[in-house]
Amino acid sequence: MGIFDYFKRKKEEKIEAKRQLKLQQEADLMLPQHIKHVSESLDLIGSTSNPQTFLERRSFLIKEGTEAVKWMKISNKIQDSDAEEVQEIVDEASNHGYEKGFMLNVVKKLDKKVTRAKLPKTKLKYYEESLLLINQLKGGFKSENITWLNDKLAPQIENLESEISPKQHLTKNDCKQQNELLRSVGLDDIAKRNEKFQKEEELREKLTPIWLNGENISKKGNPKKSNEVLLPLLKTPFDDDEELYWRLAINYRKLKDYQSEINIIEKALNKEKMNWSFRSKQQFKNRLNKAKLLLEKK
């Protein structure tokens, strides 16, 4: 080897060593954030009962987990076994993992929501809405999981339908007789509350197709049109449904209207009566903080 080649090789080795050191420093800097996102995603997947949200979180977990594995292999501070562990998480998510836990969570939250409902028709509506949401996203779920959920809920739906069908044409008359009986014994206030509740339930049932239509328009990529459909529902019995506020917040985020997103989330958090069934207040607060950061950067 000539002297010229020797110094050339040494120079190349020095450049490569600097490049490797820079890569390792970058890996050490990037790793904590990606590992944190993997951990948070795993926790959030276990708490969601909305199929679209579940698919988004699983996709984010795969993306962040893949990045974490990449940097872990470069960093000299991480053992190979740690990278293999994160890779297993990514592989499981990629292979439709965590769906069983998600489905169980759907049933658990749905049962809790149904327990609070008084009318069989309302209970049935909750079951059918949940099935409709998940069946709309069949492509993102294993067929056996969809089948499992249908089989799990089928008996409850069948029982509720059999309970409703023979009495359906008498429902209003029965309610009227019940309220007349309450008034005859001096319980006017209870009768008035019953009548108000019954009217709200009837109106809510009529408005449900509008809500589902607005949500579908949003998922198909038209948040502006979706808001035009959904915003009027805030002046109806739907104003106590946290999923309506969440969908509006999603639409405003897509439109980059962060101030309106902040306003709608704060309105939800400040409501005295809110049906916190599928979402939690903490999820709304987390989204609020993110919207405020986005507004500051805008």
Number of C-alpha atoms within 10 A of each C-alpha: 5 7 8 8 10 11 11 12 12 11 12 12 12 12 12 12 12 12 12 14 15 12 15 19 14 14 21 18 13 16 20 12 13 20 19 13 18 26 15 13 22 16 11 15 22 16 18 21 24 19 22 16 13 21 18 12 20 24 16 16 25 21 16 22 26 20 17 25 22 15 21 24 17 17 21 14 11 14 11 12 9 13 18 14 12 20 18 13 19 23 15 13 21 15 12 15 16 17 22 16 14 20 21 15 18 22 17 13 17 19 16 13 17 19 10 10 14 9 14 16 18 18 20 19 17 17 20 14 13 18 16 12 16 21 18 12 13 13 9 15 17 14 11 10 16 19 11 13 19 15 11 14 17 14 11 14 19 12 12 19 15 12 13 17 11 10 12 13 10 12 12 12 12 13 15 15 12 14 19 15 14 17 15 10 8 11 13 15 11 13 19 14 12 17 15 11 13 15 13 15 17 13 14 18 15 11 15 15 11 16 21 17 14 23 23 16 17 22 15 9 12 16 24 15 13 22 20 11 18 21 16 12 19 13 8 13 17 23 19 17 19 22 19 21 24 19 20 25 26 17 24 21 18 16 14 15 16 22 15 17 26 22 13 18 22 15 11 20 18 10 11 8 11 15 16 13 15 17 18 13 14 10 11 20 15 10 18 21 12 13 23 15 12 15 15 8 7 9
